[in-house]
Amino acid sequence: MLDGWMRGVIDPVLGRMGKSLAEKGVTADAVTLTGLGLGLAAALVLALGGPGWAAALPLMASRVADGLDGAVARARGKTDFGGYLDIVCDFVFYAAIPMAFVLRDPEANGVAGAFLLAAFYINGSTFLGYAVLAEKRGMQTRSRGEKSLYFTAGLLEGTETIVFFLILCLLPWAFAPLAWGFAALCLVTALSRVLLAARTFR
């Protein structure tokens, strides 16, 4: 829901940073993998029971890298593999953080974590399925910035998910109730995409 607004705020800054990195020979794929590494480091801190701030810092840096890789790609020249790698790394990151909380306290967080991961899986399928059919029909949009895939708007998008993850880092004891609530909203988002697809592709 907030991604369109957020892109308008951060894209000019990321564009300048991306151009600078590209001029230094840094590749978009390297930035993507660095972002994934930072995200997995945050997940490891959480899984081992570390303090929330120690996980929040690499988590935020990971998401900066996730936005920066596209800016570098636009400066150097985009590739299909780069877009593919970006979405794969995003999904790995989005799975790693809930899994970290399950590993941190399986008894308290196991069921809620499983429900959250299932909701992510379902929501991701509606997102990717829509993107495939949009590509087949030659549909384009830049409402969420310049992307390799067609991004549909939803109640919960990347911005909301990152804020949610940061809240979890700061309130790890509240993971279970927060996960149940966020997962339910993810399913609402998934249903809205199914209804949109029904109107668009029939």
C-alpha positions in Angstrom: 0.0 0.0 0.0 2.9 2.4 0.8 5.4 1.2 -1.8 4.4 3.8 -4.4 4.8 6.7 -2.0 8.1 5.2 -0.6 9.6 4.9 -4.1 8.9 8.5 -4.7 10.8 9.4 -1.5 13.9 7.1 -1.9 14.3 6.7 -5.6 16.2 10.0 -6.2 18.7 9.2 -3.5 19.1 5.6 -4.6 19.5 6.7 -8.2 22.5 8.9 -7.3 24.0 6.2 -5.1 23.5 3.5 -7.8 25.1 5.6 -10.5 28.1 6.2 -8.2 28.5 2.5 -7.5 28.1 1.6 -11.1 30.9 4.0 -12.1 33.1 2.2 -9.6 32.5 -1.1 -11.3 30.0 -2.6 -8.7 27.4 -4.9 -10.3 23.8 -5.0 -9.5 24.0 -8.8 -8.8 26.7 -8.1 -6.2 24.5 -5.6 -4.5 21.6 -8.1 -4.5 23.7 -10.8 -3.0 25.1 -8.4 -0.4 21.6 -7.5 0.6 20.7 -11.1 1.0 23.7 -11.8 3.1 22.8 -8.9 5.4 19.2 -10.2 5.7 20.4 -13.7 6.6 22.8 -12.2 9.1 19.8 -10.4 10.7 17.9 -13.7 10.7 20.9 -15.5 12.4 21.0 -12.9 15.2 17.3 -13.4 15.8 17.5 -17.2 15.7 20.3 -17.2 18.2 18.3 -15.0 20.6 20.4 -11.9 20.1 19.2 -8.3 20.9 16.6 -6.8 18.5 18.8 -3.8 17.6 21.6 -6.1 16.6 19.2 -7.7 14.0 17.5 -4.5 13.0 20.7 -2.8 11.8 21.7 -5.5 9.2 18.0 -5.9 8.3 17.6 -2.2 7.4 20.9 -2.3 5.5 19.7 -5.3 3.6 16.6 -3.5 2.4 18.7 -0.5 1.4 20.7 -2.8 -0.8 17.5 -4.3 -2.1 16.5 -0.9 -3.4 20.0 0.0 -4.5 20.5 -3.0 -6.8 17.9 -1.7 -9.2 19.5 1.7 -9.3 22.8 0.1 -10.1 21.2 -2.1 -12.8 19.6 1.0 -14.4 23.0 2.7 -14.5 24.9 -0.3 -15.9 22.1 -1.9 -18.0 19.4 -4.2 -16.7 19.5 -8.0 -17.3 16.7 -10.6 -17.0 18.9 -12.7 -14.7 19.4 -9.7 -12.4 15.6 -9.3 -12.1 15.2 -13.0 -11.5 18.0 -13.0 -8.8 16.4 -10.1 -7.1 13.0 -11.7 -6.7 14.5 -15.0 -5.5 16.7 -13.3 -2.9 13.6 -11.3 -1.7 11.7 -14.4 -1.2 14.6 -16.1 0.7 14.8 -13.0 3.0 11.1 -12.9 3.6 11.1 -16.6 4.6 14.3 -16.3 6.7 13.0 -13.8 9.2 9.9 -15.7 10.4 11.9 -18.9 10.4 14.4 -17.2 12.7 11.7 -16.5 15.2 10.5 -20.1 15.0 14.0 -21.3 15.7 14.4 -18.8 18.5 11.4 -20.2 20.4 9.7 -23.2 18.6 7.2 -23.8 21.4 5.9 -20.2 21.5 6.4 -19.3 17.9 6.1 -22.5 15.9 2.4 -22.4 14.9 2.2 -18.7 14.4 5.4 -18.8 12.3 4.0 -21.6 10.2 0.8 -19.7 9.5 2.8 -16.6 8.6 5.1 -18.5 6.2 2.0 -20.1 4.6 0.4 -16.7 4.2 3.6 -15.4 2.6 3.7 -18.5 0.3 0.0 -17.9 -0.8 0.5 -14.2 -1.2 3.7 -14.7 -3.2 1.9 -17.1 -5.6 -0.8 -14.5 -6.3 1.9 -11.9 -6.9 4.0 -14.0 -9.2 1.1 -15.5 -11.1 -0.3 -12.1 -11.8 3.2 -10.9 -13.0 3.5 -13.9 -15.4 0.1 -13.2 -17.0 0.7 -9.4 -17.1 4.0 -10.1 -19.0 2.1 -12.4 -21.4 -0.3 -9.6 -22.2 2.4 -6.9 -22.5 1.0 -5.0 -19.5 3.4 -2.4 -17.9 3.3 -0.3 -14.8 5.8 1.9 -13.0 3.6 2.7 -10.0 6.1 0.8 -7.8 9.2 2.0 -9.6 10.9 0.5 -12.6 10.8 -3.3 -12.0 11.7 -6.4 -13.9 8.3 -7.9 -13.0 4.8 -6.4 -13.1 4.1 -5.3 -9.5 0.5 -5.2 -8.4 -0.6 -3.0 -5.5 -1.9 -4.5 -2.3 -2.9 -3.9 1.2 0.5 -5.2 2.4 3.6 -4.7 0.2 7.3 -4.5 0.8 7.3 -1.3 2.9 4.7 -2.7 5.3 6.6 -6.0 5.6 9.9 -4.3 6.5 8.2 -2.2 9.1 6.6 -5.3 10.5 9.9 -7.1 10.6 11.5 -4.1 12.4 8.7 -4.2 15.0 9.3 -7.9 15.5 13.0 -7.2 16.1 12.1 -4.7 18.8 9.3 -6.8 20.3 10.4 -10.4 19.9 8.2 -11.5 22.8 5.2 -10.4 20.8 6.0 -12.4 17.7 3.0 -14.9 17.9 0.1 -12.4 18.1 1.8 -10.0 15.6 2.4 -12.9 13.2 -1.2 -14.1 13.3 -2.5 -10.6 12.6 0.0 -9.8 9.8 -0.6 -13.2 8.2 -4.3 -12.6 8.1 -3.8 -9.3 6.4 -1.5 -11.1 3.9 -4.3 -13.4 3.0 -6.6 -10.4 2.5 -4.0 -9.0 0.1 -3.8 -12.3 -1.7 -7.6 -12.4 -2.1 -7.6 -8.9 -3.5 -5.1 -10.0 -6.1 -7.2 -13.0 -7.1 -10.2 -10.8 -7.5 -8.2 -8.3 -9.5 -6.9 -11.1 -11.7 -10.5 -12.4 -12.2 -11.5 -8.9 -13.5 -8.3 -8.4 -15.6 -7.7 -11.8 -17.2 -11.1 -13.2 -18.0 
